[in-house]
Amino acid sequence: MTYVFHTDCDPALMDAFVMQSDQNTLFQCSDWAKVKNNWRSFFTSVTENDEIVGTALVLMRQLIPGRYLMYIPRGPVMDYSRSDLVHFYLDELKKFAKKQKAAAVRFDPCVLYRKYPYRDRNEIHEILNRDVIYLLESCGAKHKGFTTMIEEATQPRFNAEMDVTPDYRDHLEHRTSKCIRAAEHKGIELREGIDQVHNLAVAMHYTEVRKQVALRGEDYFRNMMEVYGDRAICMTASLNFEKQLEKLEASIADTKVQLEGKLNKKQRSALNQTLANDTKELEKLQEDAQRESENEIITSGILAVYNDNLMELFYMGNHPDYLRMYSSYLLYAKCLDICVEKGIKHCSFGGIEGTLDDGLTLFKSNWIMNVEEYIGEFNIVIDPVIYKLFDEVYPMALKTAAKLRGRK
């Protein structure tokens, strides 16, 4: 069986191979190289009889003058049951890495270790692809282990995902559906398009302030929108104080009129509850309007990208003073509606902590969430000294720098 290794695969052919694979991921499609434009990129592949049987987007950046790190996010993409193919690719990649003066090659395949509904998280689940870990170790790759927390690896080992069906809204928990309706009732308006990039950056800044860490900025988001074009979604949620105050005042007046009519006990109780809720919200909104310097406030924002079979919700930011508006629920629902419209069956909500009990995970669990555990991160070490410096010192320096930027 004759394999041929390439470092300049046709991007269109690579994308087609990735998208038809059960390891489909946006991190291994060619456009990701344009997003990570501060890295050098190689479109590597293996062919057999001129047919592609494996691909990997390889990113490379300098560690110290003259030495580099190669990184394959959520790849390589190939049939891991073919041990000869896996050995061939990694052997050739190591030779290529040495020629490029790389100190190490880091990769984390889009290969599942376990997958289960969040509601079944406390049950015992079948372990998948343990043999792939052994195979990669036999190729000289060092397994980082079964990391739990997001910060322990380059990409989170735990991921939240939803299998989207056309009738998904019918299967949402009552509380989730209620939050979506509440956002609409509270006057949240959605706007979509590249012209919303600045407002998304504003929403993300709220998260930066709350967590005191520097996240992606407006230029990064704009570049993503330009790279992905029609396959990118930048959507923001906003609240117009004047419009919503008028709406609440009208609703309160209408409810009072209804209460003057002939009602049974149940109807009267429901209207009194509506009146109490609207009155309380009116008072709170009047306080908010007086405090804010503008008539309209950005409450939330999201950036998502999709290919033929997968949508990835990359970034979301929320204004901490307006969480009661449930804007994030409305944004998620609209993105999932787009999945239904375009026939996209899988939506990734992004990384989560492996403890499965933090606030972000709990929010994502409202959406018929599945937990995906990947087999984890691997490293092929070529220069142990330089690699140790990068693996132990560099992450600490990045984390400290991000926190310092976030405090400014």
N, C-alpha and C positions, 0 to 999 in steps of 0.2 A: 504494500500500500504506500503510495508516494504522496507525501505532503509537501507543499511549498509555502514558505513564510514570506509575507509581504509587509512593508512598512508604509505603503502609499495606496491603500485600498480606495477605490472609488467611493466617496462619501454616500452617494445615493444607494449603491449596492450594500454598503455597510448598514445603512439605516433600514433598508428593506429586510435584511437578515435579522437585525435586532427586533424589529417590530413584529415579525412573525414568530419569534421565539417565545417560549414560556418564561424567559428571563428578560422580557421587554422592560426597558427602563430608559427614561430620558437622559440619564447620566451617561449612557453609552451610545447615544445618537450623535451624529457629527456636529449638530448645532451647539452642543455643550462646549465644544472647543472654542466657539466664538464667544460664549459667555465667559469662559475661563481664559480670556485673551491675555492674561498676564503669565500664562504658562505656554510653553511650546507644546505642540500636539503632533501625534503620529497616529494615522489610521491603519492599525495593524490588522492582518488577517492571515488565515491559513486556507489554502485551496487544495482540493483533491480532485484531480481530473478537471481542472479549471472551474470547479464549483466551490463556492465559499462554504466552509464547514465550521469556521470560528472567526470571531472578530473581537477587537478591543480598541477603544479609544484610550491611548496612553498619553497622559499629561506629564510634562517634565519641567522642573524649575530648579534654579540654582540654590544649593545649600550654603556653600562657601565658594569662593573663587575657584573655578576649575572642577568642582564636584557637584553632582546633581541628584535629585530624587525623581524617580519615575512613579507615577500613581495611576491606577486604573480604577475609577469609581464605579462600583457595582458591576464589575466585570472581572475577567473576560467572559464573553458570551459564547458558549459552545456546549456540546453534548458531553457532560462530565461522566457519562457511562462509558465513553471511549477513552480508556486510559492511555492508549498509544497517542491519541490526538492531544490530550492534555500534556503528556510528557514532551511531545514534540514542540508544542507552542511555548511552554515555559523554558525549555532548553534554548530555543531560538531567541526568545525574549531576553534571556540572561546574557547571551552572546551580544545581542544588540545593545543591551544596557551597558555592558563593559565598554563597547566601542564609543558610547555616548558619555562615558566617564560618570555613570550613575553609581552612587554609593549603595543604593538599595532600590528594589521594586516593591511597591506596596499595592495590594489589591484586596477587594472584598466582593466576591462574586454575589450575584443576585440569585443565590441558591438557598432555599428554605431549610431551616433546621426543624421548625415547627410552625404550624398555622392553625389558629382556632378562634372561634367567636369570643369576644371580650367577656361575654356573660359566662363563658365556661372556663375562665382563666384559672380557677382553683382546682380544676380537674386535671387528671393525668392525660397527656396527649402523646400521640405517636411521634417518635423521633424520625426525622427524614434525613437522608443524605449524609449520615455519619461516615459512610465509605468515601465520600468526596473529600472530607477532611483528611482521612488517612492517605488518600491518593495525592493530595496536594503536599502533604508532609513528605511523602516518598519522593516528590519532585524537588525537595530541598527548600520548601516554603515553611517558614515558622509561623504556627498558628498563634494569634494574640490571645486566644482563649474566648470563653463565653462571657464577654463583657455585658454589663447590665446598664450602666449609666451612659448617657449620651456623650459626655466629655471623655470617656475612656477610649474612644476610637475615632477615626477620621470621619466615618459615617456611622450613624446609630445602628446598632445591631437589631433593635426592636423598631418596627414600623407599624403605623396604623393604616388600615386599608378597608375599603368598602366595595363589595360587589354590587354594582348599581343595576337595578331592574327598573323597567318603565313605571312600575307601580310602587316605587320605593317609599313614596310619601304615605301610602296606606299602611306601611309597616313600621313607621317611626313610633317611638314611645310617645305617649300622650303629652308628656312635659315638653318634648322637643317640638311637636306640632304647635303646642300652645305658645312657645317662645317665638316661633316664626310668625304666628298671627299677632302676637304682642308687639313685635318690632314694626309690623305694618300699621297697627293701631296707634302706636306711639309716634307716627309720622316719619319714620326712617325712609329716606329716599336713596336709591341706588343709581350710581352713574358709572358707565363703563367706557374705556378707551385709553389710548396712550396719553390723552390730555389729563388723565387722572394720576399720572405718575407722581407729580409733586404732592398731591393729597395723600397718596399711599405712603410716601416718605414721611409726611407729617404723622400719619397713624403709627408708623413704625417707630418714630421718635418717642411717642408715648411709652412704648414698650422699653425702649432704651433707658428712658428716665426711671421707669419703675424698677427695672432689673439692674440698673447702673452698669450697663455693658454696651459697647458699640456694636451695632448690627450693620446690615447693608444700607447703602445710601441711595439717593435719587439717581445718580449717574449709573449705578449698577442696575437698578430697576429699568431705567430707560433703555439701556443696552439690551437687556433681556427682551423687552417689548419689540425692539427693532430687529433683533435676531430671529425671533419666532413669529413676528408679524401676526397674521390672522389666527395663529394657533396659540396666542398668548391672551390672557384675560387679566386686565387691571381694573378692579372694581372697588369703588369706595362707597361707604354709607355716610350720610350726613343728616343733620337735624336742623331745620329752619325754625327758629324760635317763633317768629311772627306767625307763620302759617300754622304751626302746631298749637299755639296758644288760641288762635281763632277757632281752630277745629275743636279743641277741648271746651271752650266756652259755648260753642254751638251744641256740642254733645250734652253738656250739663243742662243747658236750657231745654233741650228736647226731652231729656230724661225726666226733668221736673214736670213738664207738660204731661208726659205719659203717666206719671205717678198720680196725677189728678183724676185720671180715668178709673173705670171700673176694672179691678184686677183681682185675681185670686191670690192666695197667700204666697204661692211659689213665685208668681210673676212679680209681685211687689218686693219680695226678698231679693230677687235677682236685680231688679232695677235700683234698689237701694244700695246694693253692693257696687253696681256700676257707677252710681253717683258718688259714692265714697271714694272709689278708686280714681275716678276722673278728677275729683276735687283735690285729692292728695297730690296727684300728678301735676295739676295746674299750679298749685302752690310751689311745688318743687321746681317746676319749669320756670316760673316767674323769678325765683331766686337765681337759677342758672343764667337766665337771660340778662339779669342785672349784673351778674358777675363777669360774664364774657364780654369781650370788646367788639365782637362781631355778631351779626344776626344769624349766621350759620356756622355750625361747628362740625368738623370731621369726627365721626365716632368710631369708625373702623375702616380697614382696607385690606384687600387680599390680592395676591398675584398668583395666577395659575397658568400652567402650560400643558398642552396635550398633544398626543400623536394619535394614530388611528385607533389604538386599543387601550390607551391609558391616559388619565389626567393626573397631574401632580400639583397639589396645592403647596406652593413653595413658601410663601410668606404671608403672615397676617399680623396686623397691629391693631390695638384697641385703646381707646381713650378710657382711662380708669374711672373717670368721674361719670361716665355714661354707660356703664355695663348693664344698668337696669333697662336700657333700650333694646338689648338682645340683638344688636346689629350683626354680630358674628354669626348668629343662627340664620339670619336672612341671607348673608353672603354665601355661607356654605350651601344653603338650599338652592340658590340661584346657580352656583357652579355645578351642583348635581343635576339640576334641570338641564343644563347645557350638555352634560354627559348623556342624558336620556335623548335629547334632541339629536345628538350626533352619533348615537349608537355606541358610545364608549362604555364598556362594561366594568372597568376597574378604575377606582379613584383612590390615589394615595394621599393620605393626610399628613405624611411626613413622620419623622422620627419621634419616638416617645421613650420615656424612661422605662427600663425593664422592671421596675417595681410595680408598674401599672396602677399607681395610686396618686400620682401628682395631679395638680389642677388641670394642666393641658390635656393629659390623658383622659381625665374624667369628662372634659368637654367633648373630646373627639368620640368618646364612647357613646354619646347620644345619637350617633349616626349609624347604627347597625354595624359597628366596627368589628373588624377582624384584627387580631394581633398576628403580625408576621415576624418570626424570629429567623434571622439569616445565620448562616454557618459562621460568619465572622470575618475578621481581617487577617491577612497573611502578609508576611514580609520575606522577600528573598534578599538576604544581606550579602552585599558584595564587598564593602569596606566596613568592617565591624566598628572601627574607631569613630569614623565620621557618622555612621548610622546611629551609634549610641548617643553621640552629641545631639543629633537631630531628634531622636526618639524621646529623650529624657529632658533635655534642656530647652529645646525650641518650643515645645508645646506650653511650657510654663511661661516662657517669655511672651508668647502670643496672648495667652490668657490674661497676664498682667497688663499688657499693653491695651487690650480691649477694655478692661475694667477702667483703666486710667482715662481712655478716650470717652468712655461712657459717663464719667463723672464731670466732664467739662461742660 
